[in-house]
Amino acid sequence: MHRRGVGAGAIAKRKLAEAKYKERGTVLAEDQLAQMSKQLDMFKTNLEEFASKHKQEIRKNPQFRVQFQDMCATIGVDPLASGKGFWSEMLGVGDFYYELGVQIIEVCLALKHRNGGLITLEELHQQVLKGRGKFAQDVSQDDLLRAIKKLKVLGSGFGIIPVGGTYLIQSVPAELNMDHTVVLQLAEKKGYVTVSEIESSLKWEMERAKHVLSSQQKPSRDWMKLSERSLDFTLFIFGLSRRDISR
């Protein structure tokens, strides 16, 4: 009986110690959370002061604007979340990106008959700059991507497709599945891709590769050309590569 009492006492002491450690841990966690919250509030205040001081540079300089967006992202602030929010009123960036979104839509609609609703980010950038005029606020490719992401929220059919080191902007409801995207990424390297290259690189069957290539070719996409030479289908992708394509 005496041994059982000692054992029970030891267990009780251990449980008491564990409870104290747990309580202490909770207090420490709450203190750390309070400190982090205080630091975050301070950072937001400093960010607001920084934005107020440099708002002209943020609005006019694309590189400065990217750095500011990155600073906001570190604390979960989205200056574009609302067109009538604090950041929009202070900087005008909300209106800037919404107006840019309208310009992007106009360019994509104007070129849709030629490219079938797919355009490279580089060409879109050139067309937007051309439409804005030389006295307008400068726009970077990063600005375009941010504006397009806002358009995606509206369910407007816009999408961003990574292709190698660049992007394709899709302005029509999704027609491209994962197979199409992978093939476009292969074509980006040389400006074209063949069925045999797809079979070799992706380990696909011939019919799957041919189906993807043939479905890519549309009359309205004059930057794509499908030809059949030496019993092999070849899809030429114009505008995705600066390298010369040997015919």
C-alpha positions as CSV (number, residue, x, y, z in Angstrom):
1,M,0.0,0.0,0.0
2,H,2.9,2.4,0.8
3,R,4.5,1.8,-2.6
4,R,1.2,2.5,-4.3
5,G,0.9,5.8,-2.4
6,V,4.3,6.9,-3.5
7,G,3.5,6.0,-7.1
8,A,0.3,7.9,-7.1
9,G,2.0,10.9,-5.5
10,A,4.7,11.0,-8.2
11,I,2.1,10.9,-10.9
12,A,0.2,13.7,-9.3
13,K,3.3,15.8,-9.1
14,R,4.2,15.1,-12.7
15,K,0.7,16.1,-13.8
16,L,0.9,19.3,-11.8
17,A,4.3,20.1,-13.3
18,E,2.9,19.5,-16.8
19,A,-0.1,21.7,-16.1
20,K,2.2,24.5,-15.0
21,Y,4.5,24.1,-18.0
22,K,1.4,24.2,-20.3
23,E,0.1,27.3,-18.5
24,R,3.5,29.0,-18.8
25,G,3.7,28.0,-22.5
26,T,0.2,29.5,-23.1
27,V,1.3,32.8,-21.4
28,L,4.5,32.9,-23.5
29,A,2.5,32.3,-26.7
30,E,0.1,35.0,-25.8
31,D,2.9,37.4,-25.1
32,Q,4.6,36.6,-28.4
33,L,1.3,37.0,-30.2
34,A,0.8,40.4,-28.6
35,Q,4.3,41.5,-29.5
36,M,3.9,40.3,-33.1
37,S,0.6,42.1,-33.3
38,K,2.2,45.3,-32.0
39,Q,5.0,45.0,-34.4
40,L,2.6,44.4,-37.3
41,D,0.6,47.5,-36.4
42,M,3.8,49.5,-36.2
43,F,4.9,48.2,-39.6
44,K,1.5,49.1,-41.1
45,T,1.8,52.6,-39.7
46,N,5.3,53.0,-41.1
47,L,4.1,51.6,-44.4
48,E,1.3,54.2,-44.5
49,E,3.8,57.0,-43.7
50,F,6.1,55.7,-46.4
51,A,3.3,55.5,-49.0
52,S,2.1,59.0,-48.1
53,K,5.7,60.4,-48.5
54,H,6.4,58.6,-51.8
55,K,3.0,58.3,-53.4
56,Q,4.1,60.2,-56.5
57,E,7.0,57.8,-57.1
58,I,4.7,54.8,-56.5
59,R,2.2,56.1,-59.0
60,K,4.8,57.1,-61.7
61,N,7.7,54.6,-61.3
62,P,6.9,50.9,-62.2
63,Q,9.9,49.5,-60.4
64,F,9.1,51.5,-57.3
65,R,5.5,50.3,-57.5
66,V,6.7,46.7,-57.6
67,Q,8.8,47.2,-54.5
68,F,5.9,48.8,-52.7
69,Q,3.6,45.9,-53.7
70,D,6.2,43.4,-52.3
71,M,6.3,45.4,-49.0
72,C,2.6,45.3,-48.7
73,A,2.5,41.5,-49.4
74,T,4.8,40.8,-46.5
75,I,2.1,42.0,-44.0
76,G,-0.9,40.8,-46.0
77,V,-2.0,44.2,-47.3
78,D,-3.5,44.3,-50.7
79,P,-3.6,47.9,-52.1
80,L,-5.9,46.7,-54.9
81,A,-8.5,45.0,-52.7
82,S,-10.9,47.8,-53.0
83,G,-11.2,50.7,-55.5
84,K,-12.5,52.9,-52.6
85,G,-10.2,51.7,-49.8
86,F,-7.6,53.6,-47.8
87,W,-4.7,52.7,-50.2
88,S,-6.7,53.5,-53.3
89,E,-7.6,56.9,-51.9
90,M,-4.1,57.7,-50.8
91,L,-2.2,56.5,-53.8
92,G,-4.7,56.2,-56.6
93,V,-3.3,52.7,-57.4
94,G,-6.7,51.1,-57.3
95,D,-8.0,53.4,-60.1
96,F,-4.8,52.9,-61.9
97,Y,-5.1,49.2,-62.1
98,Y,-8.8,49.2,-62.8
99,E,-8.2,51.6,-65.7
100,L,-5.3,49.5,-66.9
101,G,-7.6,46.4,-66.8
102,V,-10.1,48.2,-69.1
103,Q,-7.2,49.0,-71.6
104,I,-6.1,45.3,-71.5
105,I,-9.6,44.2,-72.4
106,E,-9.8,46.7,-75.2
107,V,-6.5,45.5,-76.7
108,C,-7.4,41.9,-76.4
109,L,-10.8,42.4,-78.0
110,A,-9.2,44.4,-80.9
111,L,-6.7,41.6,-81.6
112,K,-9.0,38.6,-80.9
113,H,-9.8,38.1,-84.6
114,R,-6.1,37.7,-85.3
115,N,-4.8,35.7,-82.3
116,G,-7.9,33.8,-81.2
117,G,-7.8,35.2,-77.7
118,L,-4.2,34.3,-76.9
119,I,-1.5,36.9,-76.8
120,T,2.1,37.0,-75.4
121,L,2.7,39.3,-72.4
122,E,5.3,41.1,-74.4
123,E,3.0,42.0,-77.3
124,L,0.2,43.0,-74.9
125,H,2.7,45.3,-73.1
126,Q,3.7,46.9,-76.4
127,Q,0.1,47.4,-77.5
128,V,-1.0,48.9,-74.2
129,L,2.0,51.3,-74.2
130,K,1.1,52.3,-77.8
131,G,-2.5,53.0,-76.8
132,R,-1.5,55.0,-73.7
133,G,0.7,57.5,-75.5
134,K,4.1,58.8,-74.6
135,F,2.8,61.3,-71.9
136,A,0.8,58.7,-70.0
137,Q,1.9,57.1,-66.7
138,D,4.5,54.3,-67.4
139,V,3.3,50.7,-67.2
140,S,5.4,47.6,-66.6
141,Q,4.7,43.9,-67.4
142,D,4.3,43.4,-63.6
143,D,1.5,46.0,-63.7
144,L,-0.2,44.1,-66.5
145,L,-0.1,40.8,-64.6
146,R,-1.6,42.4,-61.5
147,A,-4.4,44.0,-63.5
148,I,-5.1,40.7,-65.2
149,K,-5.4,38.9,-61.9
150,K,-8.0,41.4,-60.9
151,L,-9.9,40.7,-64.1
152,K,-9.8,37.0,-63.4
153,V,-11.8,37.7,-60.2
154,L,-14.6,39.0,-62.3
155,G,-14.9,35.7,-64.2
156,S,-14.2,37.5,-67.4
157,G,-12.4,34.6,-69.0
158,F,-9.0,36.1,-68.6
159,G,-6.1,33.8,-67.6
160,I,-2.3,33.8,-67.3
161,I,-0.5,30.8,-68.8
162,P,3.3,30.4,-67.9
163,V,5.3,29.4,-71.0
164,G,9.0,29.1,-70.4
165,G,10.3,32.5,-69.3
166,T,7.3,34.4,-70.3
167,Y,3.5,34.3,-70.2
168,L,0.5,33.9,-72.6
169,I,-2.5,35.9,-71.7
170,Q,-5.8,34.2,-72.5
171,S,-8.8,36.5,-73.0
172,V,-11.4,33.9,-73.9
173,P,-13.1,31.2,-71.7
174,A,-10.6,28.4,-70.9
175,E,-9.9,26.3,-74.0
176,L,-6.5,25.1,-73.0
177,N,-6.1,22.1,-70.7
178,M,-2.8,21.0,-69.1
179,D,-1.8,19.1,-72.3
180,H,-1.9,22.3,-74.3
181,T,0.1,24.2,-71.7
182,V,2.8,21.6,-71.6
183,V,3.1,21.6,-75.4
184,L,3.3,25.4,-75.5
185,Q,6.1,25.2,-73.0
186,L,8.0,22.8,-75.2
187,A,7.5,24.9,-78.2
188,E,8.8,28.0,-76.5
189,K,12.3,26.7,-76.4
190,K,12.8,26.7,-80.2
191,G,9.7,28.3,-81.5
192,Y,8.2,25.1,-82.7
193,V,7.6,21.5,-81.6
194,T,7.0,18.2,-83.4
195,V,4.9,15.2,-82.6
196,S,8.1,13.1,-82.3
197,E,9.6,15.6,-79.8
198,I,6.4,15.5,-77.8
199,E,6.5,11.7,-77.7
200,S,10.1,11.6,-76.7
201,S,10.0,14.4,-74.1
202,L,6.6,13.7,-72.5
203,K,6.4,9.9,-73.1
204,W,3.0,10.4,-74.8
205,E,1.4,8.2,-77.5
206,M,1.4,9.6,-81.0
207,E,-2.4,10.1,-81.2
208,R,-2.4,12.2,-78.0
209,A,0.4,14.4,-79.3
210,K,-1.3,14.8,-82.7
211,H,-4.6,15.6,-81.1
212,V,-3.1,18.4,-79.0
213,L,-1.3,20.0,-81.9
214,S,-4.3,19.9,-84.3
215,S,-6.6,21.3,-81.6
216,Q,-4.2,24.2,-81.1
217,Q,-4.5,25.3,-84.7
218,K,-7.3,27.8,-85.2
219,P,-8.0,30.1,-88.2
220,S,-7.9,33.2,-86.0
221,R,-4.5,32.3,-84.5
222,D,-2.1,33.5,-87.2
223,W,0.9,33.2,-84.8
224,M,0.5,29.4,-85.0
225,K,1.1,27.3,-88.0
226,L,0.6,23.5,-88.3
227,S,2.4,21.8,-91.1
228,E,3.1,18.1,-92.0
229,R,6.6,17.3,-93.3
230,S,8.5,14.1,-93.3
231,L,5.5,12.3,-91.8
232,D,5.7,14.5,-88.7
233,F,3.3,17.2,-87.6
234,T,5.1,20.5,-86.6
235,L,3.5,23.4,-84.6
236,F,5.2,26.7,-85.2
237,I,4.7,29.2,-82.4
238,F,5.5,32.7,-83.6
239,G,6.3,35.4,-81.0
240,L,7.3,33.1,-78.1
241,S,10.9,32.8,-79.2
242,R,13.3,35.3,-80.6
243,R,15.4,32.6,-82.1
244,D,15.3,32.1,-85.9
245,I,13.3,29.1,-87.1
246,S,15.0,27.2,-89.8
247,R,12.5,26.0,-92.4
